[in-house]
Every structure is written in C-alpha cells, then in structure tokens.
Amino acid sequence: MITLVYKIEVNGDYVNVVAVVEDAQLVYPGNYIDPPEYGPAVCKSGFYLDEGEVLPEDEDELIEYLNNLDLDWDIASDDEY
C-alpha cells in the first residue's frame, strides 16, 4: 500500500512512479521464534495508461488509483527520487 507519492513522470502512455510503499523492505529477518518484519521503503514502478485515460489530480485519489493497480514495486536507489 502506498502512503506517499514522491514523483510521477508520464512519457507518452507510460507512467513511472516513485513512492513510499508499506511493508516493502525487510527490517528483521526473523528466526525460529519470531517471524520476519517488514517496513516502508521508497520504491519505483511503472505502468501503461489506457488510451484517453488521465491520472487523478487529487493526491488522495491518485494514491487510491495507484493502490488499485496492484503494481510490482522495486526498492528505489537514492538517485531515483
């Protein structure tokens, strides 16, 4: 789940997104007794817009829209945001 959008770039019909995603990064690997724990991380992903589709302008609506896409996220490096 996205909590904050850092950057969105639209190149034609392709959209690059950099955002804070909950439970994206391993914080504690776990052991025999305790399960692994995950925390938020700055991540990147991308997707194609359908013809005529536009992104919501309101930040809350944009976050909801992106969360509904169920994107695959990768941890972003420092120079990507």
N, C-alpha and C positions, 0 to 999 in steps of 0.2 A: 504494500500500500504506500502510495506517495504522500508525503507530508509537506513538501516544499518543492516548487519548480525553480531551478536556477536559471536555465537557459533553454530556449526553443529556437531552432533555426529551420526555416522552410526553404527547401531547394526544389523548385518545381512542385512535384506532388509527393516528395519525400520529406519527412519531418525528423530532425534529430532533437532528442530531449536529454537534458541533464537535470537530475532531480534527486532529492533525498528520499530514499526508499527504506521503509521499516524492515527489520529482520533480513537484511541483505548481506551482512558481514558477520563472520564467526567471531564472537567475543571470548567465549570459553569453550574449549573443545569437548568438555565432558569427560567423564570417567565411568568406572563401573557403577558408582552410586548416583552421580549427578548427570543429567542429560546435557547436551551441548546448549549453549546460549547464543542467540544472535541479536545484533543491534543494528541501528540505522547506519547507512553509508551513502555517499554521493555516488550515483550510478548514471550510466548512459544507456540509451536505447534509441530505436528508430522505427518508423512505420510509414506506410504509404497512405495518403489521403485518397478517398474515392473521388471520382470526377464531380466537381461542384461542391464538395464538402469544405467547410471552413471550420477553423478551430474556435472554440468559445473564447470570448474576450475577458469574461469574469474569471478571476483566479480560482475561486472555489469550483466553478463549473468546469474549468479546464482540468483541475486535479481529478474531479469526478469522471470526466471524459477519459482521461489517461488511465485511471484505475480500472475502468470498464474494458479497456483494450486488452488487459492481461498480457502485457509486454514481457519479453525476456530481458532482464537487466544484467549489465556487467558493471563492475566497480570502475569508476572513472579515475583517471590519473589526475594529478594536480593541475596539469596544463590544459585539461579539457573543460574546466569550469572557472 
